[in-house]
Amino acid sequence: MDFDFYLPTHIISGAECVRGGGAVFSSLGRKCLIVTGKSSAKACGALDDCTAVLDEQGVVYGGVDGIGQNPLGCSCESAGELAREVGGE
């Protein structure tokens, strides 16, 4: 089986990296889907940081939470449906 795989990665780290990364996020597009696990992103404040920056940048977003390790096909299908809804706005 022949295939090509290209996966560029841009890692931003450090204190307040999400709040300081608004320009980077908005440069990637005007719509996004936030995918999180069951509760930790909300509990630690990371989700609120992300949504605040996206709001400031005028990026439309939807969210899927409760995604576990090795998600089931039905979880992926639900996320795909929401992504299509967000993308269609």
N, C-alpha and C positions, 0 to 999 in steps of 0.2 A: 504494500500500500504506500503510495507516494502522497506526501502532503507538505504544505508550507505552513508555518505558524509564526505569526508576528504579534507580539504583545508588548507594546511600549508601556513603561511604568514611570509615573511621576510621583514621588513620595515627598510629602511635606510634613515635617515634624516640628515639635517644640511647643512651648507654652503659647496658648492662644493661637495655634496654627489654623484652626478652623475660622475663627473670627478674622484673622489676617489674610485668609485665602479667598475672600469674596471675588476678587477680580479673576483669579484662576478659575473658580467655579463657573462664573458667568461666561467666561471665554469658551467653555465647553458646550454651551447651548443655552436655550431659554426654557427648557423643560427637563425634568429629571424624575427618577423614581428612587425613593429612599427605601432600602431594604434592611430591616433590623431583626434581631432575635426577639425573644419574648419580652424582656423588660429592662435589661441592663443599659441600653442606650438612653432610655428615658430616665431611669433611676439616677444615672451619673451626670445627666445634663447634656450629654453629647448630642442627643436628638434636638433639644431646644437650641443649642448653639448652631447646628446645621440649618434648622428651619429659619432662625433669625437672620442668618447671613443670606440665605436664598431669598427671603422676603425683601431684604435690603437691596439685593441685586435685581429684583424683579423676575426671578426665576420661578416658574410654575412647577409645583411638585405634587406628587402623590406618595403615599407611604404604605408599605406592606410590613407588618410586624409579625412576630411569632414564628419566624423562619428558623428552623433548627439545623443542626449539622446533617449533611446528606439529605436535603429536603425531598419530600415525596413529590411525585409528578403533579399531584393536584395542587400543591403549594406553588409550584412553578407555573402552572396554568393560571392560577389566580393572579399571580404577580404579572404575568404576561397580559392578562385582560386589563389590569389596572394601568399598565404601561401604555397600552393602546388607547385607553381613555384619556390619559394625561397627554399623550402625543397628539391626539385628535382635537385638542382644545384650540 
